[in-house]
Amino acid sequence: MKIGTRTKISDILRHNIGAVEAIAAINPHFNKLRNPILRRVLAPRVTVADAARIGKCAPSDILERLRAIGFDIEDETPAAPGAPAPASSLPGLVEAAVRSGRVRVLDVRPVLESGKDPFQLIMAELKTLPEGHALEVVNSFEPVPLIAILGKQGFSSGVEHRGEAVHTFFLKTGPGQHDSGAETGIFRVSPEALEAEKARYQGRFREIDVRDLEMPLPMMTILSELETLPDGEALYVHHKKVPQYLLPELAQRRYKTWIAELGEGNVKMLIKR
């Protein structure tokens, strides 16, 4: 098989599953490929170039490993060795806010290192952000799920890589559609309403409990179950919190989701096409 920087990781693994170990051996960032659930969800979305960015290595590092196990490499014009990343990839309005100093900085690395999810902290900062100002979130990786969530809420974003740190900027530039369940397919309901909806699928729903799984396995497990869910059936999920990063994925895939919070650490969800 001939591959290049634009080849999807899923196509490579479909051709030769041995590529899992070849890529994972490059550095610890790729260990996720060894997990079948994570592999099934992530691999179809990631190209060799994307994987190199995530793994903080050169695409040629991945391609040469794959060449060693039998893949043919496309003749592409490589970037100059050691060429620096672009200084900025910010949209015009975001860059204008940054240049004028209208930026609030939030470093979430300590929060992540403590094992906590910084999502609510970021959302609280955005709520109090002055008009025309950008929020600069400092992290150790590109927060793709967060960008997707805020994009649906009317935020423009841009990313800058500065050494080991990733700086992601968010600026409100348009109306969002996150408040309308009819538009997004996400419905916050009472426990009674959720049970009533569940009763419509009596004998036609699959039930899973992800409360004891470590992140990001709850999200990956739910998406994996949905991939094999028969038409006309629903998935009933026991979760310990509302999975904010999962919701835009479900909306994008045109699932309808009912969510009921029964108490701390006890969230129920019903998901159906």
N, C-alpha and C positions, 0 to 999 in steps of 0.2 A: 504494500500500500504506500502511495506517495503522500507525504504530509508536509505541512508548512505552518507558519505562525497563525494562520486563520483556520486551521483544522480544529474541529471540536474534540475535546478530550473524550467524549462519549463515542465518537466514531473510531478513535484510536483504540479504546478499550474493547469495542465490539469486534475489532479486527484481531486483537491480541490482548487477552486479559493479563498477560505477563507484563504489560506496560504499567500496571498498577505499582508493582514493586520497583520497576525501573525509575518511575517518576518519584515515588515516595522516598527513594534512597537519596534524592538530591538534597533535601533538608526537611526538618520537622514540619514545615508549613503544609507539606503534601501528605501527611499521615492520614488526613480525612479520607483519602481515596481508598484506604484499607477497610473502611466501614461501608458495607454494602448499601445501607440506607442512605448515608450521606452521598455516596458515589452515584446512586440512582437519581438523586435530586440535583446535585451540583454539576455533574459532568456534562449534561446536555447544554448547559448555559455558558460553559467556559471554553474559550479557545486556548491554544498554546500560548499566545501572546497574553491573554488574560491571566492564565496560570502563572506565567513568569512574573507579572506584576504583583500578584498575590503572594507568591513565594519569594519575592525580592531577589530574583535571579535573572539572567539573560535568557531570552527564548532559545538561544543556541545551546544553553546548558541542557534544556529538556530535549531538544531535537537530537543532540549528539547521543544522549542516553538511549533514545528510541532507535537511532541508527544502529546502535550496537546490538539490538535485538531483532534486526531485520527490516526496519522501515526504510523506505527511500525518502530522501529529503528534497523538497522542491528547490529549484534554483531561485532564491530570492536575494534582493539586495539588502544586506544587513546594515543596521545602524553602526556607525563608527564605534569601535571599542571604547567603552568608558564615556560615551557621549552623555552629557547631563540631560535630565528630564527637562521639558519646557518649564520656564520660570512660572508661568501662570496658565491656567486653563479656565479662567473665570469668565462668565457671561458679562456683557457690558455693564449692566446695572449693578451687579455684585462687585465688579472691579472698581466702579466709581465710588461705591460706599467704602471699599477698602482703602483706596487712594486718599480719600478725604478724612480717613480716621474714624468713620462712623461704624465702628466694629466693637462688639463685646466678645471677649475671649472666654471660652469654657474648656478647660482641660479635663477630659473624662478618664484619662489613663489611671489615676489613683482609684477611681470608682470601680473600674473594671478589674484592677488588680486585687481589690477587696472582695471580688466575687459577686458584685451587685450589678444590676442592669441600670445604665444611666438614662434610659429613655424618658422617664418621668421628669428627671432633672432638666434634660434638654427641652422638653415641652414647656416646663415652667419658665425657663429662661426666654423662650420664644414668645410666651404670652405677655411678658413685661418688656419686650424689646421695643424701643422707641421707633416711631415711623421713619422709614428710610435707613435704618441701621441694619447691619448684618451680624449674625451670630457665627463666630468662628469656633468650631468644635475641633479640638486637638485630640487625636487618637493615634493608635499604632497601626491601623489598617483603614482601608476605604470603607465607610459604613453604607454599603449598597442598599440594604433594606431600609435604613433611615432615609436615604435620599428618595427612595420610591414612595415611602409614606408621605413625606413632606411635599414631594412633587404633586401628589394628588390634593394637597391642601393649599396649593397656590404658591409654593416657595420655589424660587430659582436657586440653583446650587452650583458650586464649583469646587474643584479639589486641587490642592497644591501639595506636592511631596517635598519635604525638607529634611533630608537625612533619614533618620528612622521614624520621624513623626509625619503624620498625615493631617493636613489642615483642611477641613471641609467648611465652606461658607454657605450660609442660608439667608436668603432675603425674600421677604414677602413681596411678590410681584403681580399676583392675580388672585381672583376668588377661588376658593377651594370647594370641593364637593363632599367633604368628609362627614358632614352633618346629616346627610340624607341617606337613610337606610334603603329607600327605594332605588337610589342611584348606585350605591355601592354593594347592596346585597348583605350588609352587616346590620343585624337588628339586636339592640339591647332590650331584653325583655325580663319580666318577672319569672321566678321559678315555676309558677303555676302556668304561665303562658308557654314556657319551654316544654313542660310536661304534656301540655295539650297538643303541641306540635309533634312531639315525640310519639304520642298515642296514635297519630295518623299513620305511623310507620310500624305499627305493632307487627313483629315477626319479619320486618323488612329493614332492620338496621343492624349495623355492626358496632360493637362497643369496645372502646379501648381506654386505658388509664395511663396517662403519661406523667403523673404527678411526681414519681420518684426518679424520672430520667434527668440526667444532666444536660444542660444546654450544649449544643443546639438540637439534641435528639428529640425533644417533644415536637418541634416544628417539622423535622425531617420524618419522624414516624407518622405524623398526621398526613403529610403530603404523600408518603409512600402508600398508606392505607387507601387514600382517595384514588390513587392510580389504578387500583384493582377493585374498586367498589363497583358492583354491578349497577346498571341503569335501573332507576326506580327505587334504589335503596339509599339510606342515610347513614352517616357516621356519627355516633354519640361519643363525646369525648369528656373524660374527667381530667381537669387541669387544675393547677394550683394558682394560676393567674390568667388574666386576659392576655393572649399572645399577640402583642402589638405588631411584631414584625411579620407574623403570619397573615394577618388580616388583609393587607394589600395583595398578597399572593392569591388568596382565596377570591378576592374581588376580581382580580385580573383573569383568573381561570373560570369566572362566571359561576362560582358556587354561591349559594345562599347560606348564611350562617346566623343562627340564633344563639345568643350568649346570655346566660343568667349567672349572676354572682350570688352565691348562697352564703358567703362569709369569707373570712380570711383564709386563704389557701384552698378554697373550694369553689371552683368555677366549672359550670357545665356548658357544653356546646353541642349543638346539633347542626351538622353540615350536610347539604344535599345539593345536587346539580339543579 
